[in-house]
Amino acid sequence: MMLKEERFEIILRELESRRKVKFEELAVLLAVSEDTIRRDIDLLYRNGLLSKTRGGAMLREKDPLTFQDRQSFLTKEKDVIALKVQQFLKDGMTVFVDGGTTIWAVVNAMPLDIRIRMITNNFSIVPLIEKFKNVELIFLGGNYESDLAVTSGITTCAEVAKYNADLFIMGTCAVDPALGVSAISATDGETKKMMVQCARKTIALASRNKLYQGELFRVCSIDSLNALITDLDSNDPELNSFRNKDLQIV
């Protein structure tokens, strides 16, 4: 009988060559039950070695670490998300936006005549705001993190707490139906937590490579979100595990 570790090696090798596999295919290949394969996939997923999909698994794709590298990563997906966000932005709103290259795409796609107050720790969007003559920008102080192009820390969180926002548009590192939203950086995660607390409504942005992922630092549960915006069609079966959670999927 094949050892569990041997199954893991074969599953990962299949993913490397095919990028996506189904439970039933692996069950036939390894001569075990689909329940055994599901348990194997769950364990490999919890260890960050693959992404789960409906009925199978796919090769995990990680964003490059630095903001500068991430700007050229998944640009089409970010543009799709950016356009979907625009329906949530209304004149007169006070809006939190945090770090990330998807947030940059959202701001860049806003109507030039929009009238909002934007509160952010995202250094990369500051040059963009110049073209929006009716946007009031409030920049949050704190310690500058060059890899993420954001300010963070105690000062940033204290400044967030001064405001009541109508909407928080949150960039994400990882979103999972059970684990919720999680972050790679503890300080970035704390900023997000505070913005969730101080906003009436929170929408999370996640390209498909961030779905069914979990990082070390917990931000919030799925129940804390009002909407999840991805580059997938809202009816895509890959999003089924996020349904029936009082969550708008866009």
Stockholm file with secondary structure:
# STOCKHOLM 1.0

chainA/1-250         MMLKEERFEIILRELESRRKVKFEELAVLLAVSEDTIRRDIDLLYRNGLLSKTRGGAMLREKDPLTFQDRQSFLTKEKDVIALKVQQFLKDGMTVFVDGGTTIWAVVNAMPLDIRIRMITNNFSIVPLIEKFKNVELIFLGGNYESDLAVTSGITTCAEVAKYNADLFIMGTCAVDPALGVSAISATDGETKKMMVQCARKTIALASRNKLYQGELFRVCSIDSLNALITDLDSNDPELNSFRNKDLQIV
#=GR chainA/1-250 SS CCCHHHHHHHHHHHHHHHSEEEHHHHHHHHTSCHHHHHHHHHHHHHTTSCEEETTEEECCCCCCSSHHHHTTSSHHHHHHHHHHHGGGCCTTCEEEECSSHHHHHHHHTSCTTCCCEEEECBGGGHHHHTTCTTCEEEECCSEEETTTTEEESHHHHHHHTTCCBSEEEEECSEEETTTEEEESSHHHHHHHHHHHHTBSCEEEECCGGGBTCCCSEEEECGGGCSEEECSSCTTCGGGGGGSSSSCEEC
#=GC SS_cons         CCCHHHHHHHHHHHHHHHSEEEHHHHHHHHTSCHHHHHHHHHHHHHTTSCEEETTEEECCCCCCSSHHHHTTSSHHHHHHHHHHHGGGCCTTCEEEECSSHHHHHHHHTSCTTCCCEEEECBGGGHHHHTTCTTCEEEECCSEEETTTTEEESHHHHHHHTTCCBSEEEEECSEEETTTEEEESSHHHHHHHHHHHHTBSCEEEECCGGGBTCCCSEEEECGGGCSEEECSSCTTCGGGGGGSSSSCEEC
//
